[in-house]
Amino acid sequence: MVIVRISHGLGNQMFQYALGHALAAANLSTLKLDLTHYRSHQDRAYGLDHFCVSATDATDAEITAISGCPPGERKRGLARHLDQLRRAICPGDQRQVVRETGRRFDARVLERRGQLYVMGYWQARGYVEPAAASLRPEFALASPPSADNARWLDTIRRQPTVSIHVRRGDYVNHPRFEMADPLAYYRAAFGHIAQRQEGLQCLIFSDDLPWAEANLQLPATMHFIGNNQATPEEDMRLMSSCDHQIIANSTFSWWAAWLNPNPRKMVCAPRTWLNNDPQAAADLLLPEWELV
C-alpha cells in the first residue's frame, strides 16, 4: 500500500496525488489518501473528489500502521525518530516514511519500494511524468459542466483562445511569491503568443477578478470568468480547454496547462517562480514552455 498525505489547495493536492500514483504503479500497489489535514485546516478545501481519481481514503488505522504515528500526532522530529527506530529494530520491515527534503527533483524517491507513507509538496515535473499516461484520465472531471460553463466551452471552441491566470490573494506583498511587475509579464506573454496565433480571445481567471478587470488591458477580446469562485475545478476545466495558456507562478494554472491536450499549445510562464529561489522553475516547468 502507498499512502500519500494530501494538503493545501487543489494544485498542491494534484502534485501530491501524482507522485502517489507513480509510486503505487511502480510498486504494483494500492494508492490511498491521508486527508486528515482537512480536519484542522479549513482555509482550503479538499478538491480531488471532483475528479475521476481511483484512490480511496486511508483509515486512521492504516495511516498509523505505515507511518508509525496516529493522525494528528505526526510531529516532524518524533515521526522521524520513530521511523528510524523501527527500521533499526526491524531491518526487514517494508514500511517507510518518504519525506520531501527540498524543492529539487530527486529521482531516488521514485525508486522507493515497500509500504510507503509519502509526505511533501513534490512540485516537480519528474514526479508527474513516469505515470503521465494513466494519470491524465484520473484528472478528468467526474461531472459534466454547468450550463454557464458549457456556454464558455462553446465560446472557447469558436475562435483561438488563451487562458490567463492572475494569482493575487495571499501572494500580494508576499516576499517570495508576488511578481515584481505582473502587468508587464502578462502583456509580454500575450505578445509572444499573439505573434504566432492571430485572432486571439482571452479568458481571464483570477482570485481577485475586480483587480484584473481594472488593471489588465490587452489588444484582444477579453472575457473575465467569475462564475466559479466556489468551484475551482470548473475553472481548471475551462482553462485547460483553451488553446494556449499564460500561467501565473501557481500550481493551479500549471496543472491547467499540463492538462491541455492541444499538441500545438503555447504556454507562457514567469521566468521567476519564487523570488528567493532563481532555480525554482528548473525542475517544475516543461522545457517546451516559454519563460517570460
C-alpha positions as MATLAB code, in Angstrom:
seq = 'MVIVRISHGLGNQMFQYALGHALAAANLSTLKLDLTHYRSHQDRAYGLDHFCVSATDATDAEITAISGCPPGERKRGLARHLDQLRRAICPGDQRQVVRETGRRFDARVLERRGQLYVMGYWQARGYVEPAAASLRPEFALASPPSADNARWLDTIRRQPTVSIHVRRGDYVNHPRFEMADPLAYYRAAFGHIAQRQEGLQCLIFSDDLPWAEANLQLPATMHFIGNNQATPEEDMRLMSSCDHQIIANSTFSWWAAWLNPNPRKMVCAPRTWLNNDPQAAADLLLPEWELV';
ca = [
       0.000    0.000    0.000;
       1.076    3.585   -0.700;
      -0.497    6.361    1.372;
       0.105    9.967    0.340;
      -0.651   12.890    2.612;
      -2.914   15.395    0.827;
      -2.888   19.034    1.951;
      -3.460   22.658    0.974;
      -5.055   23.859   -2.293;
      -6.053   21.982   -5.430;
      -2.791   22.460   -7.339;
      -0.767   21.126   -4.399;
      -3.164   18.201   -3.993;
      -2.668   17.225   -7.629;
       1.134   17.157   -7.327;
       0.881   15.047   -4.176;
      -1.540   12.671   -5.876;
       0.670   12.444   -8.974;
       3.658   11.164   -7.002;
       1.474    8.768   -5.028;
       0.024    7.486   -8.294;
       3.506    6.940   -9.767;
       4.786    5.149   -6.655;
       1.716    2.944   -6.413;
       2.130    1.957  -10.076;
       5.835    1.192   -9.606;
       5.087   -0.900   -6.507;
       2.096   -2.669   -8.103;
       0.269   -1.426   -5.047;
      -2.909    0.298   -3.914;
      -2.940    4.078   -3.501;
      -4.765    5.594   -0.545;
      -5.062    9.205    0.595;
      -4.462   10.659    4.033;
      -6.972   13.532    4.245;
      -6.558   14.259    7.948;
      -5.012   17.677    7.163;
      -8.515   18.969    6.434;
      -9.794   18.069    9.882;
      -7.905   21.013   11.339;
      -7.382   23.281    8.308;
     -10.451   24.816    6.685;
      -8.721   27.568    4.688;
      -8.525   25.341    1.586;
     -10.988   22.631    0.598;
     -10.180   19.117   -0.489;
     -10.903   19.005   -4.216;
      -9.727   15.723   -5.714;
     -13.151   14.182   -5.127;
     -14.399   16.171   -8.140;
     -12.042   14.196  -10.393;
     -12.042   10.566  -11.544;
      -9.305    9.581   -9.091;
      -9.160    5.882   -8.294;
      -7.506    6.199   -4.880;
      -9.612    5.745   -1.762;
      -9.340    7.372    1.660;
      -6.936    5.790    4.134;
      -8.292    4.914    7.551;
      -6.647    6.184   10.727;
      -5.513    2.618   11.444;
      -3.847    2.304    8.023;
      -2.097    5.673    8.417;
      -0.817    4.681   11.858;
       0.313    1.234   10.710;
       2.533    2.538    7.897;
       3.612    5.974    9.175;
       4.181    4.883   12.759;
       2.174    7.800   14.168;
      -1.551    8.276   14.683;
      -3.088   11.114   12.619;
      -2.694   14.447   14.332;
       0.414   13.358   16.242;
       2.900   13.440   13.370;
       5.336   15.887   14.889;
       8.195   16.050   12.414;
      11.056   15.210   14.790;
       9.155   12.495   16.631;
       7.958   10.859   13.414;
      11.489   10.730   12.010;
      12.854    9.276   15.255;
      10.171    6.574   15.412;
      10.694    5.680   11.750;
      14.458    5.335   12.263;
      13.929    3.304   15.433;
      11.519    0.940   13.701;
      13.962    0.310   10.846;
      16.826   -0.248   13.295;
      14.867   -2.808   15.296;
      13.246   -4.482   12.277;
      15.617   -4.029    9.305;
      13.370   -6.168    7.092;
      10.301   -4.000    7.737;
       8.942   -2.783    4.378;
       7.133    0.191    5.875;
       8.802    3.509    5.045;
       8.035    7.195    5.526;
       9.020    9.161    2.395;
       9.635   12.820    3.190;
      10.424   15.633    0.812;
      13.848   17.077    1.626;
      13.967   20.015   -0.799;
      12.407   21.627   -3.862;
      14.673   19.912   -6.383;
      13.552   16.756   -8.149;
      15.025   13.654   -6.522;
      14.883   10.576   -8.778;
      15.652    8.317   -5.802;
      12.144    8.972   -4.473;
      10.668    7.095   -7.436;
      12.832    4.068   -6.555;
      11.307    3.611   -3.106;
       9.681    0.224   -2.638;
       7.557   -1.262    0.096;
       4.634    0.058    2.088;
       5.063    3.816    1.839;
       3.702    6.844    3.656;
       4.505    9.889    1.485;
       4.534   13.481    2.746;
       5.601   16.685    0.997;
       4.659   19.047   -1.846;
       6.535   17.272   -4.708;
       6.297   20.156   -7.179;
       8.494   18.828   -9.969;
       7.544   17.530  -13.389;
       9.780   14.493  -12.814;
       7.291   13.130  -10.290;
       4.430   13.571  -12.771;
       5.945   12.169  -15.962;
       6.562    8.480  -15.042;
       2.840    7.648  -14.977;
       1.521   10.559  -17.034;
      -0.499    8.416  -19.467;
      -2.509    6.795  -16.701;
      -2.671    9.994  -14.627;
      -4.490   12.122  -17.219;
      -7.745   10.105  -17.107;
      -7.699   10.344  -13.306;
      -7.666   14.140  -13.552;
     -10.759   14.257  -15.770;
     -13.711   15.849  -14.016;
     -16.346   13.379  -12.905;
     -19.360   15.607  -13.574;
     -20.435   17.450  -16.742;
     -20.073   21.247  -16.836;
     -22.838   23.508  -15.603;
     -24.928   25.409  -18.151;
     -22.799   28.543  -17.677;
     -19.569   26.631  -18.143;
     -20.937   24.760  -21.150;
     -21.565   28.147  -22.770;
     -17.983   29.196  -22.007;
     -16.744   25.970  -23.594;
     -18.718   26.868  -26.720;
     -17.072   30.305  -26.682;
     -13.650   28.661  -26.452;
     -14.373   26.425  -29.442;
     -15.457   29.304  -31.696;
     -12.067   31.024  -32.006;
      -8.461   30.678  -30.830;
      -8.375   31.255  -27.098;
      -5.688   31.841  -24.493;
      -6.409   31.412  -20.804;
      -4.741   33.893  -18.473;
      -4.411   33.172  -14.765;
      -3.906   36.138  -12.445;
      -2.994   34.947   -8.962;
      -3.238   37.512   -6.170;
      -4.843   36.748   -2.808;
      -2.125   35.675   -0.388;
       0.558   36.484   -2.995;
       0.056   40.256   -2.633;
       3.023   41.777   -0.770;
       4.446   38.304   -0.179;
       8.262   38.477   -0.460;
       8.539   35.040   -2.101;
       5.527   34.928   -4.418;
       4.489   38.404   -5.596;
       5.636   39.243   -9.139;
       7.707   42.388   -9.478;
       5.607   43.673  -12.427;
       2.717   41.317  -13.189;
       1.102   43.543  -15.823;
       4.349   43.702  -17.819;
       4.552   39.917  -17.646;
       1.008   39.404  -18.949;
       1.499   41.916  -21.771;
       4.773   40.304  -22.853;
       3.350   36.772  -22.641;
       0.285   37.746  -24.662;
       2.510   39.389  -27.262;
       4.573   36.225  -27.569;
       1.506   34.095  -28.315;
      -0.213   36.719  -30.492;
       2.823   36.806  -32.809;
       2.141   33.158  -33.674;
      -1.656   32.988  -33.382;
      -3.968   35.550  -34.960;
      -7.487   36.394  -33.811;
      -6.996   35.527  -30.175;
      -9.618   35.962  -27.489;
      -8.664   35.855  -23.793;
     -10.360   34.139  -20.875;
      -9.122   35.656  -17.622;
      -9.287   33.729  -14.349;
      -8.348   35.257  -11.013;
      -8.896   35.086   -7.282;
      -9.138   38.907   -7.468;
     -11.279   39.498  -10.542;
     -12.051   43.204   -9.776;
      -8.309   43.952   -9.788;
      -7.832   42.075  -13.051;
     -10.752   43.865  -14.705;
      -9.464   47.258  -13.561;
      -5.815   46.756  -14.490;
      -5.318   44.139  -17.198;
      -5.700   45.535  -20.715;
      -4.724   43.575  -23.806;
      -5.395   44.129  -27.540;
      -7.950   41.320  -27.781;
     -11.484   40.427  -26.766;
     -11.303   39.741  -23.028;
     -13.738   37.617  -21.038;
     -13.441   37.714  -17.246;
     -14.665   34.436  -15.753;
     -16.318   34.931  -12.385;
     -18.921   32.205  -12.058;
     -16.720   29.516  -10.497;
     -15.466   31.132   -7.303;
     -16.709   28.190   -5.216;
     -15.804   25.535   -7.786;
     -12.140   25.961   -8.775;
     -12.144   22.619  -10.574;
     -14.558   24.159  -13.111;
     -12.082   26.979  -13.752;
      -9.427   24.334  -14.346;
     -11.693   22.608  -16.877;
     -12.163   25.872  -18.789;
      -8.512   26.872  -18.573;
      -7.255   23.518  -19.835;
      -9.793   23.618  -22.690;
      -8.285   26.812  -24.118;
      -5.818   26.536  -26.997;
      -2.999   28.236  -25.109;
      -2.158   29.245  -21.530;
      -0.485   32.156  -19.789;
       0.054   30.865  -16.287;
       0.889   32.558  -13.020;
       3.570   31.245  -10.677;
       0.861   28.954   -9.388;
       0.486   25.187   -9.270;
      -3.197   25.632  -10.177;
      -2.520   27.097  -13.611;
       0.499   24.783  -14.039;
      -1.941   21.883  -13.997;
      -4.349   23.641  -16.350;
      -1.525   23.999  -18.881;
      -0.304   20.433  -18.364;
      -3.811   19.014  -18.848;
      -4.361   20.922  -22.111;
      -4.255   18.138  -24.763;
      -3.633   20.504  -27.701;
      -0.374   19.306  -29.337;
       0.209   22.822  -30.735;
      -0.416   24.658  -27.486;
       1.777   27.546  -26.429;
       2.357   28.011  -22.705;
       3.980   31.073  -21.188;
       5.234   31.013  -17.604;
       7.007   33.583  -15.426;
      10.770   33.232  -15.536;
      10.944   33.909  -11.797;
       8.774   31.363   -9.994;
       9.961   32.176   -6.479;
      11.672   35.451   -5.665;
      14.073   33.816   -3.211;
      14.981   30.856   -5.457;
      16.136   31.677   -9.010;
      16.232   27.945   -9.876;
      12.742   27.108   -8.600;
      11.311   26.742  -12.097;
      14.073   24.470  -13.398;
      12.528   21.174  -12.264;
       8.922   22.344  -12.478;
       8.266   23.950  -15.868;
       8.266   21.863  -19.028;
      11.176   22.567  -21.408;
       8.858   23.481  -24.295;
       7.123   26.180  -22.253;
       8.225   29.763  -22.875;
       9.731   31.652  -19.939;
       8.835   35.351  -19.911;
];
